[in-house]
Amino acid sequence: MARVCQVTGKVPVSGHRVSHSNIKSKRRFLPNLQTKRFFFAEEDKWITLKLSTEGIRTINKNGLNSVVKELRAKGVKI
């Protein structure tokens, strides 16, 4: 699976690794992804999502039901 948050859509970005002598080489900044299980009460089942920590905060704030509804409207299979 790709390193993409299913809720926020965060992806790895590129930048420079800078040495002490200021030599720059390419590197990737990876999002802080967590695999998290939630109990989806409307369908009486567990769902597993790959989320960034910002995505977990979004679910805590808005609720799992509204986030799943938005994901399904986008076409994400859950």
ABEGO torsion letter per residue (X at the ends): XBBBBAAAGBBBBBBBBBBAAGBBBBBBBBBBBBBBBBBBAAAGBBBBBBBBAAAAAAAAAAEAAAAAAAAAAAGBBX
